[in-house]
């Protein structure tokens, strides 16, 4: 069987205002128990391997399977962290053991009137071979994570 070798690039920006102070939103990323609550768990997801090392050069892993679906694996390295301001990562995704993409993501937090936080997620990815058209799915998945974060923040 021949695998068609293709690359596709995709990028997106998501901005969301949360009615929680910057410190609270920051904690949802910087504290393992909080991040696991909204990022690495859920009723539709059976969690697998998990690693959390929130520091520049640190590595996160989140692996799991959506019920009756494929095994998804996320591996990220933190390349820049400025407390309460920004988080920059590079990350790779696998689906059933096949490398699907490599991305750079920046997460920015800024205080807004009323004590809330404006959160901006900017991502640029390269998608490999059979996943070459997966950019829109990544954006949709990221939107879903921001919704889970909103639920976590209450």
Order of alpha helices (4+ residues) and beta strands (2+ residues): beta-alpha-alpha-beta-beta-beta-beta-beta-beta-alpha
